[in-house]
């Protein structure tokens, strides 16, 4: 009996293999895989090499075949449906190009075994340690790009978002409408799973990049373009629907006092980070980037690992009643920075030429940035002191 067969059967779990023109590595890969389980499903995505014959000769492998190549995303969707029809509840996807080690199936199975009854479903992504030696540079850069934007749209961090070695909860996938067709589908599933309160996280795996025999179908330009467009859509959805919806639900469930303490003040965070979130929000709110304040504050909060809710709330310093005062103060700050001193006799009639308007606009922009820096820094000092005192009181409180 294969080494992990009883464990696979216990959890109604299978191994799902999408493959396209990987005949050079497929046979040895399947031979190695059969040492661990016979719950193997393969989707032949329209291969034109010897893949079809290899699959026909392997009696322990169930497979489906696309008549033409449709892309990895479509192969995965076919595979997920195939697995559900076979009665499986979980599917561990693994690439057939030889980069993944079948013995790492143990890592995924142990997570299933350690899962407590009633806890959220989990989607596990193999972490290939992209900073290690031997990882292609383009793979490492692309993964950092994807991981950053995943953090922006979910607020959660993944070190590896592009690994094909994953464990999927099929019941959760059944509730999703998946629109993408190629490599970006793996990102779509990750984000939508997290939005459904699934426990999405990395687990460490081994990886081997062979220089010979390995065939990769990832096209750096077009596939990255599609992933970028997908993230752009997710940014809009998360900022204007997902984040507000989740925070509103948290507010209803916790009540104002608990919500303010846990979601705004983040009592478990150090004082300097709480103060920094407030300072960031005020800086963005005063800055001259009108129209993109919300987008900018969420991006910067994610980049600096700060509380996005706090930063967003304080960015609303630029509410309509305060806008004239902010613009006036920014213009005066610009006059001071440029060495002219305060311009108390400011009159609109003085801006009667294009050159005057340009100089006035430039003075406003410079002053706005200067004012934003000064006010943000001042507030950081004030709130750092207040939060430090508050944290000390919590520590000594009996």
N, C-alpha and C positions, 0 to 999 in steps of 0.2 A: 504494500500500500504506500502511496506517496507520503512524504514526511508530514505535510500539514493537512492532509485530507480530512481528518476528523474535525479539525478546527474550522476549515472552510465549510463543511457540512453543518456544523453547529450554528453558524451565523447566516446560513443560506447565502454564502458569498461566492463570487466567481472572479476569475481573471479575464478582463476584457482587453483584446489586442486589436487596435486599428492598424492596418498595414497597407502600404502602397509601394510596390516595386522594391521590396526589401528581401528578395529571394536569396541574396548573398549571405544574409545573416539569419533568415527566418527558420531554417531547419534546425540549426544548432540551438537557436533560441528556444524553439518549442521542445526540443529534447531535454534541455536543461529545466524548462518550466514544468514538464511532466514529472520531474522528480519530486515536486512539491504538491501538486494537485492535478486532478483531471477535470476540474471545473473550469474549462478553458473555452472561451468564446472568441472567435476571430472575425473581424469584418474586413473583407478584401475590397478595398476601395478602388475597383477598376484596374487592378494591376495588369500590366502587359508583359511581364517577365514570367518566370516559372512559379509564381506564387500559387496559382490555382492547382497545379499538380502536387506541390508540397502539402497543401491543405487536404487534398483528396487522399493522399497517402498516410495521413495521420489520423488514425481511427479514434483517438481519444480527444479529438478537437471538433467542436461544433462551429460551423461558420456560416456566414451570410456573404453574398457577393453583390457589389454594385456593378451594373453593366458598363459604367464609365466612371472615371474619376470625378468625385464630387467635393473633395476636400475633407480634412480631418474632422471638422465640426460635424459634417453630415455623417461621416463614418461613426463618430461617437453617438450621435442621436439614434442611428440604426442599432448600434450596439446596446444602448440603454433600453430601447424597446425590446430587443431580442432577449436581454437578460430578464426583464420583467415577465415576458412570455414564458421563460423557462422556470419561473418561480423564485428567482433570486431577489434578495433584499438589499444586498450590497455588491458593488462591482469595484474591483481594483484595476485601474487601467495601467498599462505598461507599454512602452514603446518597443517595437520589434527590431530596432536598428542596432541593438547590442550595447547601448549605453547604460542600461539598468541591470542590476543584479537580482535574479529571482529569489535569492535567499533573504533579501530585504522584505519579502512578503511577511516575514515574521514580525517586523516592526509595525505594520498596519494591523495584523491580527492581534498583537498584544494590546493595542489601543482599543480595539473592540472588546477584548476580554476585560479590560480595566474600566470600561464605561459603566457608570452606575445606572441602575434602573430609574427611569423617569427623567434623566438628564437630557439636555438638548441633543438632537442628532448632530453628527459631526461629519465634516468633509476635510479629509487630510491630504496635504500636498507635500510630496517629498522635497526636502530641502537639500539641494546639491552642493551647498557651501560654495557659492559662485565666486568667492574671492580666493579660492585655493588655486594652486598651480595646475596647469593643464586645461583649465576652462577657457574656451575660445573667447577672445576679447569682445566680439560682437554679441555673444550670448550674455556675457556679464553686463555690458552696457544696456542692452535691451531689457534685461531683467530688472536693473535698477530703475529704469524709466517706468516700467510697468508697476513695480512695487511702490514707487512714490505715488502714482495716481490711484492705486488701490487704497493707499492710506488716506488720500484726499477724499475719496467718495465713500469710504466706510468708517474712517476713524480708527481702523485696526491695522496693525503692521504685519506684513508677511515678507520674509526675506527672499522667498522664491515663489513667484506667481506663475511661472511658465513651465515648471516641471510637468511632464506627462505621467509621472508615477503618482497616482492618487487613489484615494478611496472615496467613492461616491455613495451616498444614501439614495437608493433608487426611488423610495417613496417620496422624498422631497422633490426630486427631479420631475416626478410625474405631475407636480402642481405648477410647473414652470412652462411658460411659453418662450421657447428659445428661437431667436430670429437669425443668428449668425450661422455661417456655413463652414468656415475654415478654422485656422488656429485661434482666432479671437473668441470662439465659442467657449474655450476653457476659461477665459477671463469673464465672460458673461455669466457662466455658471457660478464662479467664485463670488462675484459681487451680488448676484441675486440670492444666492444661498445665505450670505451674511445678512442681507436685508430681511431674510425670513428667520432670523435668530438662530441659524445653524452655527455650530461651533466650528469655524473655519480656522485651521492652523497648520503650521509646518511641523513635520517630523524629520529628523535627519536620515538621509540615505547615502549610499555610495553611488558613484557615477564613474563611468569610463568612456572617454572620447577616443575612439579608434580613428587613426588617420587613413586606414585602408579598410575597404569593405563596407563602411558605414555610409548610408545614403540619407541625407537630410532634404526634406522638401519645403523647409521654411525659406521663404523668399524675403530677404531683409527689407527691401523697400516696400513692396505692396502689402505684406503682412503687417508691418509696423504701421503703415498708413491706416489699415483697417482697425488695428488695435487702438490707434490714436483717436479715430473718429468714434469708436465705441466709448472710449473714456470721456470724450467731449460730451456725448449724450448722457452718460452716467453722472457727470458733474452737474449738468442742468437738473436732472431728475433728483439727485441727492440734495442739492442746495435748496430747491424750491418745493420738494415734496417729502423725500425720505427723512432728512434731518428734522424739519419742522414737525412732521407727523410723529416721529419717535419722541421728540422732546415734549410735545403736547401730551402724548400718552403717559410719559414719565411724570409730568406735572400732575395729571389727573390721578395717577396711582399713588404718588408720594405725598401730595399736598405741598403747599407753598414752602413751609419751613424746611422740610426734609429735602425738597427739590433744590432750594437755594443753597443748602449746606453741601449736598452731595454733588450736584451737577454744576453749580455756579462757583461756589467757593472751593469745591474739591478738597475737603478737609485733609485727605491723605497726601496731597501734594505739598512740596516744600514752599515756603513763603516766597522765594524768589521767582518760582514758576507761576504762582497765582498772580503776583504783581506784574510779571512780564506779559501775561495774557491781557490784563487790563491796559497796560501801556501800549501793547500792539494794537488793540482795538481803537484806542484814542488816536494813535499815530495814523492809522489808516483813515479814520473818520475825518481828520483834519487835512490829510494829504489832498493834492489837487486832482486825484484820479476819480473824478466824479463819474458815476454810472457803473463803475466796476468795484466799488468798495466792498460789497458782499463777497464777490468772487475772490478779491484780493485777500481779504481777511481770513477766509477759509484756507486758501492756499498757503499763506504764511504761517497760520496756526498749525497746519499739518506739517509744514517744513521744519518748524522749530519745536514740534511736539508740545504745543500749548493747548489749553482748554479752548476749544473752538466756540463753545456756547458763550463763555465769558468774553472772549475777544469780539464776537459778533455783537453782543449786547452793548459793549462800550464803543464799538464803531458807530453806533447810532447817535453819537454826539452831533453828527451832522443832520439832525432832523430839521425840517423846514424853518421853524421859528429861529433856530440858531445859525442858519446858513449865512444870512447877511453879516452877522457879527464875526463869523469865522473868516469870511472873505475880506472884510474890512481889516481885521487883526492881521491877516496874512499879508495884505498889501502894506500895512504899516511896518510889519516885520521885515518885508523885502526892502522897504525904503531905508530902514535902519541898517540892515546887512550891507546894502550897497554904499553906505557911508553918507547918505543924504540926511539922516536924522528922521524924526517923525514928521509926516506930512499932514499936519492938522487941517490945512486949508484945501483938502481934496475936493475937487469939483469935476463933474463929468464933462463940462464944457471944454476942459483942457485936452480931452482926447478927440481932437478934430481931424487927425490924419491917421493913415494906416500905420505910419512909423510910431506915432504916439501910442496907438492901441497895442502894437507889438511890444513896446518897451514896458507899458503898464502890465500886460499879461505876463511878461517875463519876470517883472518885479513881484507880481502876485505868486507865481510858481515857486520862485526862490524863497520868498517869505513864507509860503505855505509849508514847504518842507522844513524850513528852520523852526517855525512855530511848532510843527508836529513833533520834531525831535525834542525841543525844549519841554513842551508840555508832557510828552510821553515819559521822558526821563524824570521829570519832577514827580509825576504820579507814581512811577515805579518806586522812587525813594519813599514816598509817603505810604503807599500800600505795603511795601516791603516791611516797613516799621510796624504798621498796624497788624499785618498777618503774623509777624514774628512774635509780637506781644500776645496775640490770640492763641498761637500754637503753644507758647510757653504756659499759658493759663490752662489749656487742655491737658498738658502733660502733668502739671502739678495738682490738677483737680482730683480729689479723692474718689 
